[in-house]
């Protein structure tokens, strides 16, 4: 699976079912393994006015990668 395949999927929290956002980048270690996924948070009107930082999700927090979504345990 390629990173571009993951970028088309929504990131969903297992705990409360909310949509977190979409993957925009990844942090990779020296061995070529993904450490963190960088998530662009879901945009709302309020967030257009106030700038927010991107969220990092550890690759270990992913519980399931499905056809349309990635479930994470945050």
PDB file with one MODEL, atoms N, CA, C and O in Angstrom:
MODEL        1
ATOM      1  N   UNK A   1       0.848  -1.178   0.000  1.00  0.00           N
ATOM      2  CA  UNK A   1       0.000   0.000   0.000  1.00  0.00           C
ATOM      3  C   UNK A   1       0.891   1.237   0.000  1.00  0.00           C
ATOM      4  O   UNK A   1       1.906   1.281   0.696  1.00  0.00           O
ATOM      5  N   UNK A   2       0.512   2.222  -0.770  1.00  0.00           N
ATOM      6  CA  UNK A   2       1.257   3.468  -0.882  1.00  0.00           C
ATOM      7  C   UNK A   2       0.664   4.541   0.031  1.00  0.00           C
ATOM      8  O   UNK A   2      -0.501   4.469   0.423  1.00  0.00           O
ATOM      9  N   UNK A   3       1.486   5.529   0.359  1.00  0.00           N
ATOM     10  CA  UNK A   3       1.008   6.647   1.178  1.00  0.00           C
ATOM     11  C   UNK A   3      -0.136   7.364   0.471  1.00  0.00           C
ATOM     12  O   UNK A   3      -1.083   7.809   1.119  1.00  0.00           O
ATOM     13  N   UNK A   4      -0.059   7.479  -0.838  1.00  0.00           N
ATOM     14  CA  UNK A   4      -1.131   8.145  -1.587  1.00  0.00           C
ATOM     15  C   UNK A   4      -2.467   7.400  -1.437  1.00  0.00           C
ATOM     16  O   UNK A   4      -3.529   8.021  -1.478  1.00  0.00           O
ATOM     17  N   UNK A   5      -2.415   6.075  -1.265  1.00  0.00           N
ATOM     18  CA  UNK A   5      -3.640   5.310  -1.006  1.00  0.00           C
ATOM     19  C   UNK A   5      -4.235   5.678   0.349  1.00  0.00           C
ATOM     20  O   UNK A   5      -5.454   5.771   0.494  1.00  0.00           O
ATOM     21  N   UNK A   6      -3.373   5.886   1.336  1.00  0.00           N
ATOM     22  CA  UNK A   6      -3.838   6.253   2.673  1.00  0.00           C
ATOM     23  C   UNK A   6      -4.390   7.673   2.709  1.00  0.00           C
ATOM     24  O   UNK A   6      -5.304   7.957   3.482  1.00  0.00           O
ATOM     25  N   UNK A   7      -3.851   8.566   1.888  1.00  0.00           N
ATOM     26  CA  UNK A   7      -4.264   9.962   1.912  1.00  0.00           C
ATOM     27  C   UNK A   7      -5.706  10.168   1.464  1.00  0.00           C
ATOM     28  O   UNK A   7      -6.304  11.195   1.784  1.00  0.00           O
ATOM     29  N   UNK A   8      -6.265   9.234   0.747  1.00  0.00           N
ATOM     30  CA  UNK A   8      -7.644   9.381   0.276  1.00  0.00           C
ATOM     31  C   UNK A   8      -8.666   8.913   1.314  1.00  0.00           C
ATOM     32  O   UNK A   8      -9.870   9.036   1.090  1.00  0.00           O
ATOM     33  N   UNK A   9      -8.206   8.387   2.430  1.00  0.00           N
ATOM     34  CA  UNK A   9      -9.106   7.847   3.457  1.00  0.00           C
ATOM     35  C   UNK A   9      -9.302   8.838   4.602  1.00  0.00           C
ATOM     36  O   UNK A   9      -8.376   9.565   4.963  1.00  0.00           O
ATOM     37  N   UNK A  10     -10.502   8.865   5.170  1.00  0.00           N
ATOM     38  CA  UNK A  10     -10.778   9.680   6.354  1.00  0.00           C
ATOM     39  C   UNK A  10     -10.227   8.980   7.581  1.00  0.00           C
ATOM     40  O   UNK A  10     -10.235   7.751   7.659  1.00  0.00           O
ATOM     41  N   UNK A  11      -9.746   9.765   8.542  1.00  0.00           N
ATOM     42  CA  UNK A  11      -9.263   9.240   9.817  1.00  0.00           C
ATOM     43  C   UNK A  11     -10.393   9.391  10.824  1.00  0.00           C
ATOM     44  O   UNK A  11     -10.879  10.498  11.058  1.00  0.00           O
ATOM     45  N   UNK A  12     -10.816   8.266  11.427  1.00  0.00           N
ATOM     46  CA  UNK A  12     -11.936   8.241  12.374  1.00  0.00           C
ATOM     47  C   UNK A  12     -11.446   7.741  13.726  1.00  0.00           C
ATOM     48  O   UNK A  12     -10.699   6.765  13.800  1.00  0.00           O
ATOM     49  N   UNK A  13     -11.867   8.415  14.800  1.00  0.00           N
ATOM     50  CA  UNK A  13     -11.531   8.001  16.158  1.00  0.00           C
ATOM     51  C   UNK A  13     -12.431   6.846  16.586  1.00  0.00           C
ATOM     52  O   UNK A  13     -13.652   6.920  16.446  1.00  0.00           O
ATOM     53  N   UNK A  14     -11.825   5.779  17.109  1.00  0.00           N
ATOM     54  CA  UNK A  14     -12.583   4.621  17.580  1.00  0.00           C
ATOM     55  C   UNK A  14     -13.373   4.974  18.839  1.00  0.00           C
ATOM     56  O   UNK A  14     -14.476   4.465  19.040  1.00  0.00           O
ATOM     57  N   UNK A  15     -12.821   5.834  19.678  1.00  0.00           N
ATOM     58  CA  UNK A  15     -13.445   6.139  20.968  1.00  0.00           C
ATOM     59  C   UNK A  15     -14.781   6.860  20.836  1.00  0.00           C
ATOM     60  O   UNK A  15     -15.751   6.491  21.499  1.00  0.00           O
ATOM     61  N   UNK A  16     -14.840   7.895  19.977  1.00  0.00           N
ATOM     62  CA  UNK A  16     -16.081   8.666  19.900  1.00  0.00           C
ATOM     63  C   UNK A  16     -16.678   8.739  18.494  1.00  0.00           C
ATOM     64  O   UNK A  16     -17.730   9.352  18.312  1.00  0.00           O
ATOM     65  N   UNK A  17     -16.036   8.130  17.501  1.00  0.00           N
ATOM     66  CA  UNK A  17     -16.576   8.080  16.153  1.00  0.00           C
ATOM     67  C   UNK A  17     -16.445   9.360  15.355  1.00  0.00           C
ATOM     68  O   UNK A  17     -16.994   9.465  14.258  1.00  0.00           O
ATOM     69  N   UNK A  18     -15.730  10.332  15.886  1.00  0.00           N
ATOM     70  CA  UNK A  18     -15.621  11.610  15.165  1.00  0.00           C
ATOM     71  C   UNK A  18     -14.562  11.527  14.070  1.00  0.00           C
ATOM     72  O   UNK A  18     -13.580  10.792  14.176  1.00  0.00           O
ATOM     73  N   UNK A  19     -14.795  12.304  13.021  1.00  0.00           N
ATOM     74  CA  UNK A  19     -13.843  12.384  11.917  1.00  0.00           C
ATOM     75  C   UNK A  19     -12.731  13.339  12.324  1.00  0.00           C
ATOM     76  O   UNK A  19     -12.991  14.493  12.665  1.00  0.00           O
ATOM     77  N   UNK A  20     -11.509  12.865  12.288  1.00  0.00           N
ATOM     78  CA  UNK A  20     -10.368  13.681  12.690  1.00  0.00           C
ATOM     79  C   UNK A  20      -9.843  14.500  11.522  1.00  0.00           C
ATOM     80  O   UNK A  20      -9.517  15.675  11.690  1.00  0.00           O
ATOM     81  N   UNK A  21      -9.758  13.909  10.364  1.00  0.00           N
ATOM     82  CA  UNK A  21      -9.257  14.618   9.192  1.00  0.00           C
ATOM     83  C   UNK A  21      -8.690  13.655   8.175  1.00  0.00           C
ATOM     84  O   UNK A  21      -9.092  12.494   8.101  1.00  0.00           O
ATOM     85  N   UNK A  22      -7.734  14.161   7.377  1.00  0.00           N
ATOM     86  CA  UNK A  22      -7.080  13.348   6.345  1.00  0.00           C
ATOM     87  C   UNK A  22      -5.577  13.466   6.455  1.00  0.00           C
ATOM     88  O   UNK A  22      -5.057  14.468   6.946  1.00  0.00           O
ATOM     89  N   UNK A  23      -4.887  12.449   6.002  1.00  0.00           N
ATOM     90  CA  UNK A  23      -3.426  12.423   6.043  1.00  0.00           C
ATOM     91  C   UNK A  23      -2.867  13.385   4.992  1.00  0.00           C
ATOM     92  O   UNK A  23      -3.278  13.366   3.832  1.00  0.00           O
ATOM     93  N   UNK A  24      -1.921  14.227   5.425  1.00  0.00           N
ATOM     94  CA  UNK A  24      -1.254  15.114   4.479  1.00  0.00           C
ATOM     95  C   UNK A  24       0.235  14.800   4.365  1.00  0.00           C
ATOM     96  O   UNK A  24       0.880  15.209   3.399  1.00  0.00           O
ATOM     97  N   UNK A  25       0.790  14.077   5.344  1.00  0.00           N
ATOM     98  CA  UNK A  25       2.216  13.777   5.312  1.00  0.00           C
ATOM     99  C   UNK A  25       2.514  12.649   6.299  1.00  0.00           C
ATOM    100  O   UNK A  25       1.636  12.217   7.047  1.00  0.00           O
ATOM    101  N   UNK A  26       3.749  12.181   6.292  1.00  0.00           N
ATOM    102  CA  UNK A  26       4.163  11.118   7.211  1.00  0.00           C
ATOM    103  C   UNK A  26       5.591  11.374   7.666  1.00  0.00           C
ATOM    104  O   UNK A  26       6.403  11.918   6.917  1.00  0.00           O
ATOM    105  N   UNK A  27       5.895  10.974   8.909  1.00  0.00           N
ATOM    106  CA  UNK A  27       7.260  11.012   9.432  1.00  0.00           C
ATOM    107  C   UNK A  27       7.822   9.601   9.329  1.00  0.00           C
ATOM    108  O   UNK A  27       7.186   8.638   9.756  1.00  0.00           O
ATOM    109  N   UNK A  28       9.021   9.487   8.756  1.00  0.00           N
ATOM    110  CA  UNK A  28       9.633   8.184   8.517  1.00  0.00           C
ATOM    111  C   UNK A  28      10.985   8.139   9.213  1.00  0.00           C
ATOM    112  O   UNK A  28      11.738   9.112   9.179  1.00  0.00           O
ATOM    113  N   UNK A  29      11.297   6.989   9.855  1.00  0.00           N
ATOM    114  CA  UNK A  29      12.581   6.864  10.547  1.00  0.00           C
ATOM    115  C   UNK A  29      13.680   6.451   9.564  1.00  0.00           C
ATOM    116  O   UNK A  29      13.426   6.313   8.368  1.00  0.00           O
ATOM    117  N   UNK A  30      14.898   6.254  10.069  1.00  0.00           N
ATOM    118  CA  UNK A  30      16.042   5.919   9.219  1.00  0.00           C
ATOM    119  C   UNK A  30      15.919   4.547   8.556  1.00  0.00           C
ATOM    120  O   UNK A  30      16.564   4.292   7.539  1.00  0.00           O
ATOM    121  N   UNK A  31      15.104   3.671   9.117  1.00  0.00           N
ATOM    122  CA  UNK A  31      14.904   2.338   8.554  1.00  0.00           C
ATOM    123  C   UNK A  31      13.781   2.317   7.515  1.00  0.00           C
ATOM    124  O   UNK A  31      13.491   1.267   6.941  1.00  0.00           O
ATOM    125  N   UNK A  32      13.154   3.455   7.272  1.00  0.00           N
ATOM    126  CA  UNK A  32      12.092   3.550   6.274  1.00  0.00           C
ATOM    127  C   UNK A  32      10.711   3.199   6.785  1.00  0.00           C
ATOM    128  O   UNK A  32       9.793   3.001   5.988  1.00  0.00           O
ATOM    129  N   UNK A  33      10.539   3.115   8.098  1.00  0.00           N
ATOM    130  CA  UNK A  33       9.226   2.808   8.680  1.00  0.00           C
ATOM    131  C   UNK A  33       8.499   4.089   9.060  1.00  0.00           C
ATOM    132  O   UNK A  33       9.113   5.068   9.484  1.00  0.00           O
ATOM    133  N   UNK A  34       7.179   4.065   8.899  1.00  0.00           N
ATOM    134  CA  UNK A  34       6.365   5.224   9.270  1.00  0.00           C
ATOM    135  C   UNK A  34       6.268   5.298  10.782  1.00  0.00           C
ATOM    136  O   UNK A  34       5.896   4.323  11.436  1.00  0.00           O
ATOM    137  N   UNK A  35       6.605   6.463  11.340  1.00  0.00           N
ATOM    138  CA  UNK A  35       6.499   6.691  12.780  1.00  0.00           C
ATOM    139  C   UNK A  35       5.177   7.379  13.099  1.00  0.00           C
ATOM    140  O   UNK A  35       4.411   6.905  13.939  1.00  0.00           O
ATOM    141  N   UNK A  36       4.912   8.494  12.432  1.00  0.00           N
ATOM    142  CA  UNK A  36       3.709   9.292  12.664  1.00  0.00           C
ATOM    143  C   UNK A  36       3.065   9.659  11.341  1.00  0.00           C
ATOM    144  O   UNK A  36       3.742   9.822  10.326  1.00  0.00           O
ATOM    145  N   UNK A  37       1.761   9.784  11.367  1.00  0.00           N
ATOM    146  CA  UNK A  37       1.024  10.348  10.244  1.00  0.00           C
ATOM    147  C   UNK A  37       0.629  11.762  10.621  1.00  0.00           C
ATOM    148  O   UNK A  37       0.174  11.999  11.740  1.00  0.00           O
ATOM    149  N   UNK A  38       0.793  12.691   9.719  1.00  0.00           N
ATOM    150  CA  UNK A  38       0.417  14.084   9.954  1.00  0.00           C
ATOM    151  C   UNK A  38      -0.984  14.263   9.376  1.00  0.00           C
ATOM    152  O   UNK A  38      -1.217  14.031   8.190  1.00  0.00           O
ATOM    153  N   UNK A  39      -1.913  14.680  10.239  1.00  0.00           N
ATOM    154  CA  UNK A  39      -3.325  14.782   9.878  1.00  0.00           C
ATOM    155  C   UNK A  39      -3.726  16.245   9.776  1.00  0.00           C
ATOM    156  O   UNK A  39      -3.467  17.036  10.682  1.00  0.00           O
ATOM    157  N   UNK A  40      -4.360  16.595   8.663  1.00  0.00           N
ATOM    158  CA  UNK A  40      -4.958  17.918   8.523  1.00  0.00           C
ATOM    159  C   UNK A  40      -6.357  17.824   9.113  1.00  0.00           C
ATOM    160  O   UNK A  40      -7.183  17.033   8.658  1.00  0.00           O
ATOM    161  N   UNK A  41      -6.613  18.632  10.123  1.00  0.00           N
ATOM    162  CA  UNK A  41      -7.891  18.545  10.826  1.00  0.00           C
ATOM    163  C   UNK A  41      -9.046  18.962   9.934  1.00  0.00           C
ATOM    164  O   UNK A  41      -8.884  19.738   8.993  1.00  0.00           O
ATOM    165  N   UNK A  42     -10.220  18.424  10.255  1.00  0.00           N
ATOM    166  CA  UNK A  42     -11.439  18.762   9.542  1.00  0.00           C
ATOM    167  C   UNK A  42     -11.672  20.267   9.629  1.00  0.00           C
ATOM    168  O   UNK A  42     -11.585  20.851  10.709  1.00  0.00           O
ATOM    169  N   UNK A  43     -11.962  20.879   8.514  1.00  0.00           N
ATOM    170  CA  UNK A  43     -12.156  22.329   8.469  1.00  0.00           C
ATOM    171  C   UNK A  43     -13.594  22.697   8.828  1.00  0.00           C
ATOM    172  O   UNK A  43     -14.552  22.080   8.362  1.00  0.00           O
ATOM    173  N   UNK A  44     -13.710  23.701   9.655  1.00  0.00           N
ATOM    174  CA  UNK A  44     -15.013  24.298   9.930  1.00  0.00           C
ATOM    175  C   UNK A  44     -14.861  25.795   9.728  1.00  0.00           C
ATOM    176  O   UNK A  44     -13.741  26.288   9.589  1.00  0.00           O
ATOM    177  N   UNK A  45     -15.945  26.510   9.709  1.00  0.00           N
ATOM    178  CA  UNK A  45     -15.880  27.948   9.483  1.00  0.00           C
ATOM    179  C   UNK A  45     -15.011  28.635  10.531  1.00  0.00           C
ATOM    180  O   UNK A  45     -14.243  29.543  10.211  1.00  0.00           O
ATOM    181  N   UNK A  46     -15.133  28.201  11.778  1.00  0.00           N
ATOM    182  CA  UNK A  46     -14.370  28.802  12.865  1.00  0.00           C
ATOM    183  C   UNK A  46     -12.861  28.603  12.657  1.00  0.00           C
ATOM    184  O   UNK A  46     -12.070  29.491  12.975  1.00  0.00           O
ATOM    185  N   UNK A  47     -12.467  27.449  12.128  1.00  0.00           N
ATOM    186  CA  UNK A  47     -11.055  27.160  11.933  1.00  0.00           C
ATOM    187  C   UNK A  47     -10.460  27.913  10.749  1.00  0.00           C
ATOM    188  O   UNK A  47      -9.240  28.051  10.658  1.00  0.00           O
ATOM    189  N   UNK A  48     -11.311  28.405   9.833  1.00  0.00           N
ATOM    190  CA  UNK A  48     -10.792  29.218   8.745  1.00  0.00           C
ATOM    191  C   UNK A  48     -10.273  30.553   9.289  1.00  0.00           C
ATOM    192  O   UNK A  48      -9.326  31.128   8.753  1.00  0.00           O
ATOM    193  N   UNK A  49     -10.894  31.024  10.341  1.00  0.00           N
ATOM    194  CA  UNK A  49     -10.509  32.309  10.937  1.00  0.00           C
ATOM    195  C   UNK A  49      -9.290  32.123  11.836  1.00  0.00           C
ATOM    196  O   UNK A  49      -8.368  32.938  11.793  1.00  0.00           O
ATOM    197  N   UNK A  50      -9.268  31.084  12.636  1.00  0.00           N
ATOM    198  CA  UNK A  50      -8.185  30.821  13.576  1.00  0.00           C
ATOM    199  C   UNK A  50      -7.293  29.717  12.998  1.00  0.00           C
ATOM    200  O   UNK A  50      -7.784  28.655  12.614  1.00  0.00           O
ATOM    201  N   UNK A  51      -5.985  29.970  12.938  1.00  0.00           N
ATOM    202  CA  UNK A  51      -5.100  28.939  12.409  1.00  0.00           C
ATOM    203  C   UNK A  51      -4.883  27.851  13.458  1.00  0.00           C
ATOM    204  O   UNK A  51      -4.747  28.136  14.648  1.00  0.00           O
ATOM    205  N   UNK A  52      -4.853  26.608  13.001  1.00  0.00           N
ATOM    206  CA  UNK A  52      -4.621  25.488  13.905  1.00  0.00           C
ATOM    207  C   UNK A  52      -3.439  24.678  13.408  1.00  0.00           C
ATOM    208  O   UNK A  52      -3.112  24.700  12.221  1.00  0.00           O
ATOM    209  N   UNK A  53      -2.803  23.964  14.321  1.00  0.00           N
ATOM    210  CA  UNK A  53      -1.690  23.118  13.946  1.00  0.00           C
ATOM    211  C   UNK A  53      -2.211  21.765  13.503  1.00  0.00           C
ATOM    212  O   UNK A  53      -3.306  21.351  13.882  1.00  0.00           O
ATOM    213  N   UNK A  54      -1.415  21.081  12.698  1.00  0.00           N
ATOM    214  CA  UNK A  54      -1.773  19.739  12.261  1.00  0.00           C
ATOM    215  C   UNK A  54      -1.588  18.766  13.414  1.00  0.00           C
ATOM    216  O   UNK A  54      -0.809  19.022  14.332  1.00  0.00           O
ATOM    217  N   UNK A  55      -2.298  17.662  13.367  1.00  0.00           N
ATOM    218  CA  UNK A  55      -2.259  16.642  14.401  1.00  0.00           C
ATOM    219  C   UNK A  55      -1.339  15.508  13.974  1.00  0.00           C
ATOM    220  O   UNK A  55      -1.315  15.124  12.805  1.00  0.00           O
ATOM    221  N   UNK A  56      -0.580  14.973  14.930  1.00  0.00           N
ATOM    222  CA  UNK A  56       0.257  13.801  14.665  1.00  0.00           C
ATOM    223  C   UNK A  56      -0.404  12.582  15.285  1.00  0.00           C
ATOM    224  O   UNK A  56      -0.831  12.606  16.439  1.00  0.00           O
ATOM    225  N   UNK A  57      -0.480  11.515  14.497  1.00  0.00           N
ATOM    226  CA  UNK A  57      -1.025  10.251  14.972  1.00  0.00           C
ATOM    227  C   UNK A  57       0.064   9.206  14.818  1.00  0.00           C
ATOM    228  O   UNK A  57       0.598   9.011  13.726  1.00  0.00           O
ATOM    229  N   UNK A  58       0.392   8.537  15.908  1.00  0.00           N
ATOM    230  CA  UNK A  58       1.397   7.482  15.858  1.00  0.00           C
ATOM    231  C   UNK A  58       0.875   6.318  15.017  1.00  0.00           C
ATOM    232  O   UNK A  58      -0.304   5.970  15.087  1.00  0.00           O
ATOM    233  N   UNK A  59       1.752   5.731  14.232  1.00  0.00           N
ATOM    234  CA  UNK A  59       1.356   4.600  13.394  1.00  0.00           C
ATOM    235  C   UNK A  59       0.880   3.438  14.259  1.00  0.00           C
ATOM    236  O   UNK A  59       0.075   2.624  13.807  1.00  0.00           O
ATOM    237  N   UNK A  60       1.365   3.350  15.496  1.00  0.00           N
ATOM    238  CA  UNK A  60       0.938   2.296  16.419  1.00  0.00           C
ATOM    239  C   UNK A  60      -0.499   2.481  16.895  1.00  0.00           C
ATOM    240  O   UNK A  60      -1.116   1.525  17.365  1.00  0.00           O
ATOM    241  N   UNK A  61      -1.051   3.706  16.781  1.00  0.00           N
ATOM    242  CA  UNK A  61      -2.423   3.978  17.209  1.00  0.00           C
ATOM    243  C   UNK A  61      -3.469   3.541  16.189  1.00  0.00           C
ATOM    244  O   UNK A  61      -4.664   3.574  16.483  1.00  0.00           O
ATOM    245  N   UNK A  62      -3.041   3.132  14.991  1.00  0.00           N
ATOM    246  CA  UNK A  62      -3.991   2.679  13.975  1.00  0.00           C
ATOM    247  C   UNK A  62      -4.500   1.297  14.358  1.00  0.00           C
ATOM    248  O   UNK A  62      -3.717   0.374  14.588  1.00  0.00           O
ATOM    249  N   UNK A  63      -5.830   1.166  14.425  1.00  0.00           N
ATOM    250  CA  UNK A  63      -6.411  -0.133  14.771  1.00  0.00           C
ATOM    251  C   UNK A  63      -6.859  -0.910  13.539  1.00  0.00           C
ATOM    252  O   UNK A  63      -6.806  -2.139  13.527  1.00  0.00           O
ATOM    253  N   UNK A  64      -7.304  -0.196  12.495  1.00  0.00           N
ATOM    254  CA  UNK A  64      -7.792  -0.879  11.292  1.00  0.00           C
ATOM    255  C   UNK A  64      -7.728   0.075  10.112  1.00  0.00           C
ATOM    256  O   UNK A  64      -8.077   1.250  10.229  1.00  0.00           O
ATOM    257  N   UNK A  65      -7.278  -0.442   8.970  1.00  0.00           N
ATOM    258  CA  UNK A  65      -7.298   0.321   7.724  1.00  0.00           C
ATOM    259  C   UNK A  65      -8.327  -0.343   6.824  1.00  0.00           C
ATOM    260  O   UNK A  65      -8.140  -1.477   6.385  1.00  0.00           O
ATOM    261  N   UNK A  66      -9.415   0.370   6.553  1.00  0.00           N
ATOM    262  CA  UNK A  66     -10.490  -0.158   5.724  1.00  0.00           C
ATOM    263  C   UNK A  66     -10.436   0.405   4.317  1.00  0.00           C
ATOM    264  O   UNK A  66      -9.479   1.088   3.951  1.00  0.00           O
ATOM    265  N   UNK A  67     -11.466   0.119   3.527  1.00  0.00           N
ATOM    266  CA  UNK A  67     -11.523   0.602   2.157  1.00  0.00           C
ATOM    267  C   UNK A  67     -11.682   2.112   2.082  1.00  0.00           C
ATOM    268  O   UNK A  67     -11.104   2.755   1.206  1.00  0.00           O
ATOM    269  N   UNK A  68     -12.473   2.691   3.006  1.00  0.00           N
ATOM    270  CA  UNK A  68     -12.777   4.120   2.962  1.00  0.00           C
ATOM    271  C   UNK A  68     -12.221   4.912   4.135  1.00  0.00           C
ATOM    272  O   UNK A  68     -12.042   6.125   4.024  1.00  0.00           O
ATOM    273  N   UNK A  69     -11.941   4.254   5.262  1.00  0.00           N
ATOM    274  CA  UNK A  69     -11.526   4.962   6.464  1.00  0.00           C
ATOM    275  C   UNK A  69     -10.363   4.250   7.142  1.00  0.00           C
ATOM    276  O   UNK A  69     -10.090   3.076   6.895  1.00  0.00           O
ATOM    277  N   UNK A  70      -9.684   5.010   8.010  1.00  0.00           N
ATOM    278  CA  UNK A  70      -8.655   4.459   8.888  1.00  0.00           C
ATOM    279  C   UNK A  70      -9.136   4.714  10.307  1.00  0.00           C
ATOM    280  O   UNK A  70      -9.393   5.861  10.673  1.00  0.00           O
ATOM    281  N   UNK A  71      -9.262   3.666  11.111  1.00  0.00           N
ATOM    282  CA  UNK A  71      -9.696   3.798  12.489  1.00  0.00           C
ATOM    283  C   UNK A  71      -8.470   3.919  13.393  1.00  0.00           C
ATOM    284  O   UNK A  71      -7.543   3.113  13.311  1.00  0.00           O
ATOM    285  N   UNK A  72      -8.479   4.937  14.258  1.00  0.00           N
ATOM    286  CA  UNK A  72      -7.368   5.154  15.169  1.00  0.00           C
ATOM    287  C   UNK A  72      -7.862   5.200  16.601  1.00  0.00           C
ATOM    288  O   UNK A  72      -8.988   5.622  16.867  1.00  0.00           O
ATOM    289  N   UNK A  73      -7.025   4.769  17.510  1.00  0.00           N
ATOM    290  CA  UNK A  73      -7.346   4.768  18.933  1.00  0.00           C
ATOM    291  C   UNK A  73      -6.601   5.933  19.581  1.00  0.00           C
ATOM    292  O   UNK A  73      -5.437   5.802  19.960  1.00  0.00           O
ATOM    293  N   UNK A  74      -7.280   7.070  19.704  1.00  0.00           N
ATOM    294  CA  UNK A  74      -6.681   8.273  20.307  1.00  0.00           C
ATOM    295  C   UNK A  74      -7.290   8.546  21.664  1.00  0.00           C
ATOM    296  O   UNK A  74      -6.915   9.515  22.324  1.00  0.00           O
TER     297      UNK A  74
ENDMDL
END
